[in-house]
Amino acid sequence: MGTIMLRSALTSRLERYLELTPDERDALDWAERREQRVRAGSTLTREGESNDQLYIVQHGWLHSSTNLATGGRQILRFHYAGDLIGTSSIAWSFAATTLTAVSDCVISELSKANLGRIFKAQPRLAGLLYAVSAAENVAMADRLTSVGRTGAVERLSTLLLDMLARLRTTAGGVVDSFELPLTQADIGDAVGLTKVHVNRTIREMERRDLIERNGKRVRIKNEAELAKSVGFIDRYHQIATDWLPLAA
């Protein structure tokens, strides 16, 4: 803990869209100086509890979820290296969701106060963070629309395509496959299916030659065709930056 990383996953992700200045990189390095390791299954924040921290994922997977009145949960979003987590709670002094580590993770803490300092000192960087957050919100809306309006194969296809698109922004070498560290319960809570239905849907997708599995690795067989069939739009590939203020 307390180490300063040479290059953060968030910096790598942001520079996919815009080359940062040395001052902007330094601002992120300073803000991310508090690093910690989190074990799989650990909970960082709980819905409704007091919280003034955001987190930047350097390595690993996490998810944000909300509790249902029936006792279940809805997983709203999965988080990967390069994600800034907690923007959905920034309007309040408490956490809007429960944040749980899916795998062993390395994260950096970013207080709301330090984020405010970045907004004041580096307005172009602040604007880029806002744009990335907006793109993530649209991607989540796309996925939740599929949950409410499509069948099981379409729901799971949309989720896998979204994961693949997002991982490409920071996970070097991701082409058409990735390691999926989720349980079938996790997948079910993300797409509104039971574990049994998830298992059946995965087998159906394999039977239809849409995906193939090798252990925890999942490969999408024909990404373009699958994306067309479910109406998937990659919200992470490009983000407009022409409206941002000039670098200082």
Accessible surface in RSA format (square Angstrom, percent):
REM  Atomic radii and reference values for relative SASA: ProtOr
REM  Chains: A
REM  Algorithm: Lee & Richards
REM  Probe-radius: 1.40
REM  Slices: 20
REM RES _ NUM      All-atoms   Total-Side   Main-Chain    Non-polar    All polar
REM                ABS   REL    ABS   REL    ABS   REL    ABS   REL    ABS   REL
RES MET A   1   171.36  88.7 108.46  71.8  62.90 149.8  71.10  60.4 100.26 132.8
RES GLY A   2    54.64  67.4   0.00   N/A  54.64  67.4  27.54  75.6  27.10  60.7
RES THR A   3    79.32  56.4  73.63  74.6   5.69  13.6  72.57  97.5   6.75  10.2
RES ILE A   4   119.82  68.2  94.64  70.5  25.18  60.7  94.88  68.3  24.94  67.7
RES MET A   5    42.55  22.0  31.71  21.0  10.84  25.8  30.87  26.2  11.68  15.5
RES LEU A   6   181.85 101.3 152.99 109.5  28.86  72.5 156.00 109.6  25.85  69.6
RES ARG A   7   126.54  53.1 101.57  51.8  24.98  59.5  53.08  72.5  73.47  44.5
RES SER A   8     1.57   1.3   1.04   1.4   0.53   1.2   1.37   2.9   0.20   0.3
RES ALA A   9    16.11  14.8   8.41  13.0   7.70  17.5  14.11  19.9   2.00   5.3
RES LEU A  10     2.89   1.6   2.89   2.1   0.00   0.0   2.89   2.0   0.00   0.0
RES THR A  11     3.82   2.7   3.82   3.9   0.00   0.0   3.21   4.3   0.61   0.9
RES SER A  12    43.16  36.5  33.52  44.7   9.64  22.2  21.53  45.9  21.63  30.3
RES ARG A  13     1.87   0.8   1.87   1.0   0.00   0.0   0.00   0.0   1.87   1.1
RES LEU A  14     0.00   0.0   0.00   0.0   0.00   0.0   0.00   0.0   0.00   0.0
RES GLU A  15    41.44  23.8  20.03  15.2  21.41  51.0  11.91  23.0  29.53  24.1
RES ARG A  16   101.24  42.5  64.72  33.0  36.52  87.0  26.74  36.5  74.49  45.1
RES TYR A  17    27.06  12.6   3.49   2.0  23.58  61.4   9.12   6.9  17.95  22.1
RES LEU A  18    36.93  20.6  30.94  22.1   5.99  15.1  36.30  25.5   0.63   1.7
RES GLU A  19   133.84  76.8 120.46  91.1  13.37  31.8  42.72  82.6  91.12  74.4
RES LEU A  20     3.16   1.8   0.43   0.3   2.73   6.9   0.63   0.4   2.53   6.8
RES THR A  21    33.08  23.5  30.36  30.8   2.72   6.5  30.30  40.7   2.78   4.2
RES PRO A  22    94.47  68.9  92.40  84.2   2.07   7.5  94.47  78.0   0.00   0.0
RES ASP A  23    89.30  62.6  85.19  84.8   4.11   9.7  12.86  30.3  76.45  76.2
RES GLU A  24     3.08   1.8   3.08   2.3   0.00   0.0   0.58   1.1   2.50   2.0
RES ARG A  25    65.98  27.7  65.98  33.6   0.00   0.0  24.92  34.1  41.07  24.9
RES ASP A  26    87.20  61.1  83.17  82.8   4.03   9.5  25.97  61.1  61.23  61.1
RES ALA A  27    20.49  18.8  11.95  18.4   8.54  19.4  20.17  28.4   0.32   0.9
RES LEU A  28     0.72   0.4   0.72   0.5   0.00   0.0   0.72   0.5   0.00   0.0
RES ASP A  29    39.83  27.9  35.55  35.4   4.27  10.1  12.67  29.8  27.16  27.1
RES TRP A  30   116.16  46.6 109.14  52.8   7.02  16.5  93.90  50.1  22.26  36.1
RES ALA A  31     2.14   2.0   0.00   0.0   2.14   4.9   0.00   0.0   2.14   5.7
RES GLU A  32     1.27   0.7   1.03   0.8   0.24   0.6   1.14   2.2   0.13   0.1
RES ARG A  33    85.87  36.1  84.81  43.2   1.07   2.5  24.10  32.9  61.77  37.4
RES ARG A  34   132.68  55.7 130.83  66.7   1.85   4.4  46.75  63.9  85.92  52.1
RES GLU A  35    19.78  11.4  19.02  14.4   0.76   1.8   1.29   2.5  18.49  15.1
RES GLN A  36    41.93  23.4  40.68  29.7   1.26   3.0   5.64  12.0  36.30  27.5
RES ARG A  37   185.19  77.8 159.72  81.4  25.47  60.6  65.42  89.4 119.77  72.6
RES VAL A  38    10.94   7.2   6.65   6.0   4.29  10.3   9.53   8.3   1.41   3.8
RES ARG A  39   178.50  74.9 176.65  90.1   1.84   4.4  66.44  90.8 112.06  67.9
RES ALA A  40    55.59  51.1  32.38  50.0  23.21  52.8  32.66  46.0  22.93  60.7
RES GLY A  41    55.66  68.6   0.00   N/A  55.66  68.6  32.20  88.4  23.46  52.5
RES SER A  42    42.07  35.5  33.08  44.2   8.98  20.7  23.19  49.4  18.88  26.4
RES THR A  43    49.67  35.3  18.38  18.6  31.29  74.6   5.54   7.4  44.13  66.7
RES LEU A  44    38.94  21.7   9.57   6.8  29.37  73.8  14.93  10.5  24.01  64.6
RES THR A  45    16.82  12.0  10.93  11.1   5.89  14.0  12.74  17.1   4.08   6.2
RES ARG A  46   128.13  53.8 127.42  65.0   0.71   1.7  28.95  39.6  99.18  60.1
RES GLU A  47    61.76  35.5  41.52  31.4  20.24  48.2  14.97  29.0  46.79  38.2
RES GLY A  48    51.39  63.4   0.00   N/A  51.39  63.4  26.51  72.7  24.88  55.7
RES GLU A  49    94.11  54.0  89.68  67.8   4.43  10.5  38.52  74.5  55.60  45.4
RES SER A  50   108.19  91.4  76.34 101.9  31.86  73.4  45.78  97.5  62.42  87.4
RES ASN A  51    26.19  18.1  18.82  18.2   7.36  17.7   8.80  21.2  17.38  16.8
RES ASP A  52    88.70  62.1  87.42  87.0   1.29   3.0  30.89  72.7  57.81  57.7
RES GLN A  53    46.38  25.9  44.21  32.3   2.17   5.2  14.48  30.8  31.90  24.2
RES LEU A  54     0.26   0.1   0.26   0.2   0.00   0.0   0.26   0.2   0.00   0.0
RES TYR A  55    19.46   9.1  19.46  11.1   0.00   0.0   3.86   2.9  15.60  19.2
RES ILE A  56     0.15   0.1   0.15   0.1   0.00   0.0   0.15   0.1   0.00   0.0
RES VAL A  57     0.00   0.0   0.00   0.0   0.00   0.0   0.00   0.0   0.00   0.0
RES GLN A  58    26.15  14.6  10.97   8.0  15.18  36.2   8.68  18.5  17.48  13.3
RES HIS A  59   116.51  63.7 115.77  80.5   0.75   1.9  67.84  69.9  48.67  56.6
RES GLY A  60    11.57  14.3   0.00   N/A  11.57  14.3   5.43  14.9   6.14  13.7
RES TRP A  61    24.60   9.9  24.60  11.9   0.00   0.0   8.99   4.8  15.61  25.3
RES LEU A  62     0.20   0.1   0.20   0.1   0.00   0.0   0.20   0.1   0.00   0.0
RES HIS A  63     4.74   2.6   4.74   3.3   0.00   0.0   0.11   0.1   4.64   5.4
RES SER A  64     8.97   7.6   8.97  12.0   0.00   0.0   5.49  11.7   3.48   4.9
RES SER A  65     5.41   4.6   5.41   7.2   0.00   0.0   0.00   0.0   5.41   7.6
RES THR A  66    31.31  22.3  31.13  31.6   0.18   0.4  19.77  26.6  11.54  17.4
RES ASN A  67   101.43  69.9  83.94  81.1  17.49  42.1  24.91  60.0  76.52  74.0
RES LEU A  68    78.78  43.9  68.43  49.0  10.35  26.0  71.52  50.2   7.27  19.6
RES ALA A  69   118.49 108.9  66.00 101.8  52.49 119.4  79.65 112.2  38.84 102.9
RES THR A  70   128.96  91.7  88.44  89.7  40.52  96.6  87.96 118.1  41.00  62.0
RES GLY A  71    70.55  87.0   0.00   N/A  70.55  87.0  37.16 102.0  33.39  74.8
RES GLY A  72    36.26  44.7   0.00   N/A  36.26  44.7  31.97  87.7   4.29   9.6
RES ARG A  73    72.64  30.5  64.13  32.7   8.52  20.3  27.69  37.8  44.95  27.2
RES GLN A  74    37.47  21.0  37.47  27.4   0.00   0.0  13.73  29.2  23.74  18.0
RES ILE A  75     0.00   0.0   0.00   0.0   0.00   0.0   0.00   0.0   0.00   0.0
RES LEU A  76    37.53  20.9  37.45  26.8   0.08   0.2  37.45  26.3   0.08   0.2
RES ARG A  77    38.22  16.0  37.34  19.0   0.87   2.1  21.72  29.7  16.50  10.0
RES PHE A  78    10.65   5.3   2.74   1.7   7.91  20.6   2.74   1.7   7.91  22.6
RES HIS A  79     8.04   4.4   8.04   5.6   0.00   0.0   6.00   6.2   2.04   2.4
RES TYR A  80     6.92   3.2   6.92   3.9   0.00   0.0   4.86   3.7   2.06   2.5
RES ALA A  81    26.91  24.7  25.12  38.8   1.79   4.1  25.12  35.4   1.79   4.7
RES GLY A  82     0.00   0.0   0.00   N/A   0.00   0.0   0.00   0.0   0.00   0.0
RES ASP A  83     6.41   4.5   6.41   6.4   0.00   0.0   1.55   3.6   4.86   4.8
RES LEU A  84    21.79  12.1  13.52   9.7   8.27  20.8  13.52   9.5   8.27  22.2
RES ILE A  85     7.55   4.3   6.35   4.7   1.20   2.9   7.55   5.4   0.00   0.0
RES GLY A  86    19.16  23.6   0.00   N/A  19.16  23.6  13.01  35.7   6.15  13.8
RES THR A  87    34.98  24.9  25.35  25.7   9.63  23.0  20.33  27.3  14.65  22.1
RES SER A  88    63.54  53.7  42.50  56.7  21.04  48.5  44.62  95.0  18.92  26.5
RES SER A  89     7.54   6.4   7.54  10.1   0.00   0.0   3.06   6.5   4.48   6.3
RES ILE A  90    80.69  45.9  64.80  48.3  15.89  38.3  64.80  46.7  15.89  43.1
RES ALA A  91    78.91  72.6  41.69  64.3  37.23  84.7  52.48  73.9  26.43  70.0
RES TRP A  92   120.30  48.3 109.34  52.9  10.95  25.7  93.19  49.7  27.10  44.0
RES SER A  93    86.44  73.0  75.53 100.8  10.92  25.1  48.78 103.9  37.66  52.8
RES PHE A  94    84.92  42.5  84.60  52.4   0.31   0.8  84.69  51.3   0.23   0.7
RES ALA A  95     3.43   3.2   3.18   4.9   0.25   0.6   3.18   4.5   0.25   0.7
RES ALA A  96    30.62  28.2  18.26  28.2  12.35  28.1  22.04  31.0   8.57  22.7
RES THR A  97    18.25  13.0  17.66  17.9   0.59   1.4   8.72  11.7   9.54  14.4
RES THR A  98    17.04  12.1  17.04  17.3   0.00   0.0  13.63  18.3   3.41   5.2
RES LEU A  99     4.24   2.4   4.24   3.0   0.00   0.0   4.24   3.0   0.00   0.0
RES THR A 100    23.81  16.9  23.81  24.1   0.00   0.0  17.61  23.6   6.20   9.4
RES ALA A 101     1.92   1.8   0.00   0.0   1.92   4.4   0.00   0.0   1.92   5.1
RES VAL A 102    24.64  16.2   3.22   2.9  21.41  51.6   8.79   7.6  15.85  43.0
RES SER A 103    27.58  23.3  24.37  32.5   3.20   7.4  26.02  55.4   1.55   2.2
RES ASP A 104    82.62  57.9  76.32  76.0   6.30  14.9  32.97  77.6  49.65  49.5
RES CYS A 105     3.47   2.6   0.00   0.0   3.47   8.2   0.58   1.5   2.89   3.1
RES VAL A 106    17.79  11.7  17.79  16.1   0.00   0.0  17.79  15.5   0.00   0.0
RES ILE A 107     0.05   0.0   0.05   0.0   0.00   0.0   0.05   0.0   0.00   0.0
RES SER A 108     0.00   0.0   0.00   0.0   0.00   0.0   0.00   0.0   0.00   0.0
RES GLU A 109    28.37  16.3  25.40  19.2   2.97   7.1   3.30   6.4  25.07  20.5
RES LEU A 110     1.79   1.0   1.24   0.9   0.55   1.4   1.79   1.3   0.00   0.0
RES SER A 111    24.28  20.5  22.11  29.5   2.17   5.0  18.59  39.6   5.69   8.0
RES LYS A 112    45.57  22.2  37.52  23.0   8.05  19.2  34.83  31.4  10.74  11.4
RES ALA A 113    61.76  56.8  44.17  68.2  17.59  40.0  56.16  79.1   5.60  14.8
RES ASN A 114    20.42  14.1  20.42  19.7   0.00   0.0   0.00   0.0  20.42  19.7
RES LEU A 115     8.24   4.6   8.24   5.9   0.00   0.0   8.24   5.8   0.00   0.0
RES GLY A 116    38.62  47.6   0.00   N/A  38.62  47.6  32.19  88.3   6.42  14.4
RES ARG A 117   132.70  55.7 127.75  65.1   4.95  11.8  51.35  70.2  81.34  49.3
RES ILE A 118     5.52   3.1   3.65   2.7   1.87   4.5   5.41   3.9   0.11   0.3
RES PHE A 119    94.72  47.4  83.66  51.8  11.06  28.8  83.85  50.8  10.87  31.1
RES LYS A 120   184.77  90.1 155.59  95.5  29.18  69.5 107.57  96.8  77.19  82.2
RES ALA A 121    68.91  63.4  43.97  67.8  24.94  56.7  52.49  73.9  16.42  43.5
RES GLN A 122    29.89  16.7  29.30  21.4   0.59   1.4   0.76   1.6  29.13  22.1
RES PRO A 123    75.02  54.7  69.42  63.3   5.59  20.3  70.50  58.2   4.51  28.0
RES ARG A 124    29.54  12.4  29.16  14.9   0.39   0.9   6.90   9.4  22.64  13.7
RES LEU A 125     0.23   0.1   0.00   0.0   0.23   0.6   0.23   0.2   0.00   0.0
RES ALA A 126     6.11   5.6   5.84   9.0   0.27   0.6   6.00   8.5   0.11   0.3
RES GLY A 127    11.65  14.4   0.00   N/A  11.65  14.4  11.14  30.6   0.51   1.1
RES LEU A 128     0.03   0.0   0.03   0.0   0.00   0.0   0.03   0.0   0.00   0.0
RES LEU A 129    12.42   6.9   8.31   5.9   4.11  10.3   8.33   5.8   4.09  11.0
RES TYR A 130   146.61  68.4 142.19  80.9   4.42  11.5  97.78  73.5  48.83  60.2
RES ALA A 131    13.07  12.0   6.47  10.0   6.60  15.0  10.27  14.5   2.80   7.4
RES VAL A 132     8.32   5.5   8.32   7.5   0.00   0.0   8.32   7.2   0.00   0.0
RES SER A 133    20.64  17.4  19.75  26.4   0.90   2.1  11.76  25.0   8.89  12.4
RES ALA A 134    44.26  40.7  39.14  60.4   5.12  11.6  43.21  60.8   1.05   2.8
RES ALA A 135    17.37  16.0   9.48  14.6   7.89  18.0  16.55  23.3   0.82   2.2
RES GLU A 136    17.44  10.0  15.87  12.0   1.57   3.7   6.98  13.5  10.45   8.5
RES ASN A 137    73.76  50.9  69.58  67.2   4.18  10.1  22.36  53.8  51.40  49.7
RES VAL A 138    67.96  44.7  65.92  59.7   2.04   4.9  67.96  59.0   0.00   0.0
RES ALA A 139     4.10   3.8   1.68   2.6   2.42   5.5   2.79   3.9   1.32   3.5
RES MET A 140    51.24  26.5  46.63  30.9   4.61  11.0  48.21  41.0   3.03   4.0
RES ALA A 141    54.31  49.9  47.50  73.3   6.81  15.5  53.53  75.4   0.78   2.1
RES ASP A 142    45.17  31.6  36.72  36.5   8.45  20.0  21.23  50.0  23.95  23.9
RES ARG A 143     8.59   3.6   8.53   4.3   0.06   0.1   1.11   1.5   7.47   4.5
RES LEU A 144    58.44  32.5  49.41  35.4   9.02  22.7  49.92  35.1   8.52  22.9
RES THR A 145    83.46  59.4  75.23  76.3   8.23  19.6  57.75  77.6  25.72  38.9
RES SER A 146     9.90   8.4   7.26   9.7   2.64   6.1   9.52  20.3   0.38   0.5
RES VAL A 147    25.69  16.9  22.25  20.1   3.44   8.3  22.25  19.3   3.44   9.3
RES GLY A 148    59.80  73.7   0.00   N/A  59.80  73.7  31.93  87.6  27.87  62.4
RES ARG A 149   205.34  86.2 171.76  87.6  33.58  79.9  50.60  69.2 154.74  93.8
RES THR A 150    50.66  36.0  34.80  35.3  15.87  37.8  44.59  59.9   6.07   9.2
RES GLY A 151    38.33  47.3   0.00   N/A  38.33  47.3  30.54  83.8   7.79  17.5
RES ALA A 152    19.45  17.9  10.51  16.2   8.94  20.3  10.51  14.8   8.94  23.7
RES VAL A 153    20.54  13.5  19.39  17.5   1.16   2.8  19.39  16.8   1.16   3.1
RES GLU A 154    60.33  34.6  60.33  45.6   0.00   0.0  18.22  35.2  42.11  34.4
RES ARG A 155    46.36  19.5  46.24  23.6   0.12   0.3   0.00   0.0  46.36  28.1
RES LEU A 156     2.18   1.2   2.18   1.6   0.00   0.0   2.18   1.5   0.00   0.0
RES SER A 157     0.08   0.1   0.08   0.1   0.00   0.0   0.00   0.0   0.08   0.1
RES THR A 158     8.71   6.2   8.71   8.8   0.00   0.0   6.55   8.8   2.16   3.3
RES LEU A 159     1.65   0.9   1.65   1.2   0.00   0.0   1.65   1.2   0.00   0.0
RES LEU A 160     5.05   2.8   5.05   3.6   0.00   0.0   5.05   3.5   0.00   0.0
RES LEU A 161     1.09   0.6   0.32   0.2   0.77   1.9   0.32   0.2   0.77   2.1
RES ASP A 162    16.35  11.5  16.35  16.3   0.00   0.0   1.09   2.6  15.26  15.2
RES MET A 163     0.31   0.2   0.31   0.2   0.00   0.0   0.31   0.3   0.00   0.0
RES LEU A 164     0.00   0.0   0.00   0.0   0.00   0.0   0.00   0.0   0.00   0.0
RES ALA A 165     3.97   3.6   2.00   3.1   1.97   4.5   2.06   2.9   1.91   5.1
RES ARG A 166     4.17   1.8   4.17   2.1   0.00   0.0   4.00   5.5   0.17   0.1
RES LEU A 167    14.88   8.3  14.88  10.6   0.00   0.0  14.88  10.5   0.00   0.0
RES ARG A 168    71.81  30.1  57.18  29.1  14.63  34.8  29.26  40.0  42.55  25.8
RES THR A 169     7.74   5.5   0.37   0.4   7.38  17.6   0.43   0.6   7.31  11.1
RES THR A 170    35.24  25.1   4.15   4.2  31.09  74.1   9.48  12.7  25.76  38.9
RES ALA A 171    36.31  33.4  25.11  38.7  11.20  25.5  34.42  48.5   1.88   5.0
RES GLY A 172    79.72  98.3   0.00   N/A  79.72  98.3  44.85 123.1  34.87  78.1
RES GLY A 173    74.10  91.4   0.00   N/A  74.10  91.4  40.59 111.4  33.51  75.1
RES VAL A 174    32.17  21.2  16.31  14.8  15.86  38.2  19.11  16.6  13.07  35.4
RES VAL A 175   104.48  68.8 100.22  90.7   4.27  10.3 102.26  88.8   2.23   6.0
RES ASP A 176    44.28  31.0  44.06  43.9   0.22   0.5  11.10  26.1  33.18  33.1
RES SER A 177    20.62  17.4  18.48  24.7   2.15   4.9   1.39   3.0  19.23  26.9
RES PHE A 178     5.45   2.7   3.41   2.1   2.04   5.3   5.45   3.3   0.00   0.0
RES GLU A 179    90.66  52.0  85.47  64.7   5.19  12.3  49.77  96.3  40.88  33.4
RES LEU A 180    18.20  10.1  14.21  10.2   3.98  10.0  14.28  10.0   3.92  10.5
RES PRO A 181    33.35  24.3  21.44  19.5  11.91  43.3  22.19  18.3  11.16  69.4
RES LEU A 182    20.21  11.3   0.00   0.0  20.21  50.8   0.56   0.4  19.65  52.9
RES THR A 183    80.03  56.9  72.94  73.9   7.09  16.9  77.39 103.9   2.64   4.0
RES GLN A 184    54.81  30.6  50.52  36.9   4.29  10.2  22.39  47.7  32.42  24.6
RES ALA A 185    36.17  33.3  33.35  51.5   2.82   6.4  35.58  50.1   0.60   1.6
RES ASP A 186    16.90  11.8  16.90  16.8   0.00   0.0   0.00   0.0  16.90  16.9
RES ILE A 187     4.67   2.7   4.67   3.5   0.00   0.0   4.67   3.4   0.00   0.0
RES GLY A 188     2.02   2.5   0.00   N/A   2.02   2.5   0.78   2.1   1.24   2.8
RES ASP A 189    41.07  28.8  37.17  37.0   3.90   9.2   3.32   7.8  37.75  37.6
RES ALA A 190     0.00   0.0   0.00   0.0   0.00   0.0   0.00   0.0   0.00   0.0
RES VAL A 191     0.23   0.1   0.23   0.2   0.00   0.0   0.23   0.2   0.00   0.0
RES GLY A 192    44.41  54.8   0.00   N/A  44.41  54.8  24.06  66.0  20.34  45.6
RES LEU A 193    23.96  13.3   8.34   6.0  15.61  39.3  14.69  10.3   9.27  24.9
RES THR A 194    92.61  65.9  84.82  86.0   7.79  18.6  85.28 114.5   7.33  11.1
RES LYS A 195   126.47  61.7 121.32  74.4   5.14  12.2  64.35  57.9  62.12  66.2
RES VAL A 196   104.42  68.7 100.03  90.6   4.39  10.6 103.65  90.1   0.77   2.1
RES HIS A 197    62.75  34.3  62.68  43.6   0.07   0.2  32.89  33.9  29.86  34.7
RES VAL A 198     0.25   0.2   0.22   0.2   0.03   0.1   0.25   0.2   0.00   0.0
RES ASN A 199    46.74  32.2  46.61  45.0   0.13   0.3   9.10  21.9  37.63  36.4
RES ARG A 200   137.84  57.9 134.66  68.6   3.18   7.6  68.63  93.8  69.20  41.9
RES THR A 201     4.89   3.5   1.87   1.9   3.02   7.2   3.05   4.1   1.83   2.8
RES ILE A 202    12.88   7.3  12.88   9.6   0.00   0.0  12.88   9.3   0.00   0.0
RES ARG A 203   142.32  59.8 137.23  70.0   5.10  12.1  44.07  60.2  98.25  59.5
RES GLU A 204    51.77  29.7  48.60  36.8   3.17   7.6  22.82  44.1  28.95  23.6
RES MET A 205     0.00   0.0   0.00   0.0   0.00   0.0   0.00   0.0   0.00   0.0
RES GLU A 206    56.21  32.3  42.18  31.9  14.03  33.4  19.06  36.9  37.15  30.3
RES ARG A 207   174.51  73.3 140.36  71.5  34.15  81.3  77.61 106.1  96.91  58.7
RES ARG A 208   113.57  47.7  89.80  45.8  23.77  56.6  27.64  37.8  85.93  52.1
RES ASP A 209    87.38  61.2  79.72  79.3   7.66  18.1  27.10  63.8  60.28  60.1
RES LEU A 210    33.02  18.4  30.83  22.1   2.19   5.5  32.50  22.8   0.52   1.4
RES ILE A 211     5.15   2.9   2.45   1.8   2.70   6.5   2.45   1.8   2.70   7.3
RES GLU A 212    75.57  43.4  73.27  55.4   2.30   5.5  25.25  48.8  50.32  41.1
RES ARG A 213    94.84  39.8  64.92  33.1  29.92  71.2  17.23  23.5  77.61  47.0
RES ASN A 214   125.27  86.4 113.52 109.7  11.75  28.3  27.06  65.1  98.21  94.9
RES GLY A 215    70.68  87.2   0.00   N/A  70.68  87.2  43.80 120.2  26.88  60.2
RES LYS A 216   136.39  66.5 125.44  77.0  10.95  26.1  83.70  75.3  52.69  56.1
RES ARG A 217    91.97  38.6  90.71  46.2   1.26   3.0  36.27  49.6  55.70  33.8
RES VAL A 218     5.76   3.8   5.76   5.2   0.00   0.0   5.76   5.0   0.00   0.0
RES ARG A 219    72.93  30.6  72.73  37.1   0.20   0.5  24.02  32.8  48.91  29.6
RES ILE A 220     1.36   0.8   0.04   0.0   1.33   3.2   0.04   0.0   1.33   3.6
RES LYS A 221    64.22  31.3  38.70  23.7  25.52  60.8  22.22  20.0  42.01  44.7
RES ASN A 222    78.38  54.1  71.71  69.3   6.67  16.1  26.33  63.4  52.06  50.3
RES GLU A 223    51.41  29.5  45.96  34.8   5.45  13.0  18.64  36.0  32.77  26.8
RES ALA A 224    79.74  73.3  64.52  99.6  15.22  34.6  72.47 102.1   7.27  19.3
RES GLU A 225   112.98  64.9 105.37  79.7   7.62  18.1  41.14  79.6  71.85  58.7
RES LEU A 226     8.09   4.5   5.84   4.2   2.25   5.6   7.79   5.5   0.30   0.8
RES ALA A 227    18.41  16.9  17.75  27.4   0.66   1.5  17.91  25.2   0.50   1.3
RES LYS A 228   180.41  88.0 155.31  95.3  25.11  59.8 107.34  96.6  73.07  77.8
RES SER A 229    81.78  69.1  41.23  55.0  40.55  93.4  48.94 104.2  32.84  46.0
RES VAL A 230    34.65  22.8   4.50   4.1  30.16  72.7  11.21   9.7  23.45  63.6
RES GLY A 231    57.20  70.5   0.00   N/A  57.20  70.5  35.73  98.1  21.47  48.1
RES PHE A 232    34.18  17.1  13.41   8.3  20.77  54.0  18.15  11.0  16.04  45.9
RES ILE A 233    94.63  53.8  88.32  65.8   6.30  15.2  91.25  65.7   3.37   9.2
RES ASP A 234    54.72  38.3  35.67  35.5  19.06  45.1  21.75  51.2  32.97  32.9
RES ARG A 235    72.69  30.5  64.39  32.8   8.30  19.8  14.28  19.5  58.40  35.4
RES TYR A 236    13.48   6.3  13.48   7.7   0.00   0.0   1.72   1.3  11.77  14.5
RES HIS A 237   104.95  57.4  96.54  67.1   8.40  21.5  66.42  68.5  38.53  44.8
RES GLN A 238   145.63  81.4 125.38  91.6  20.25  48.2  35.20  74.9 110.43  83.8
RES ILE A 239    25.34  14.4   9.04   6.7  16.30  39.3  13.76   9.9  11.58  31.4
RES ALA A 240    68.03  62.6  47.99  74.1  20.04  45.6  58.96  83.0   9.08  24.0
RES THR A 241    31.31  22.3  21.39  21.7   9.92  23.6   0.21   0.3  31.10  47.0
RES ASP A 242   135.53  94.9  95.10  94.7  40.42  95.6  53.03 124.8  82.50  82.3
RES TRP A 243   138.75  55.7 108.10  52.3  30.64  71.9 110.60  59.0  28.14  45.7
RES LEU A 244    17.80   9.9   2.65   1.9  15.15  38.1   2.65   1.9  15.15  40.8
RES PRO A 245    63.08  46.0  49.51  45.1  13.57  49.3  61.65  50.9   1.43   8.9
RES LEU A 246   169.90  94.6 150.18 107.4  19.72  49.6 152.33 107.0  17.57  47.3
RES ALA A 247    43.33  39.8  17.79  27.4  25.54  58.1  18.05  25.4  25.28  67.0
RES ALA A 248   135.98 125.0  61.33  94.7  74.65 169.8  99.89 140.7  36.09  95.6
END  Absolute sums over single chains surface
CHAIN  1 A    12364.1       9647.3       2716.8       6789.4       5574.8
END  Absolute sums over all chains
TOTAL         12364.1       9647.3       2716.8       6789.4       5574.8
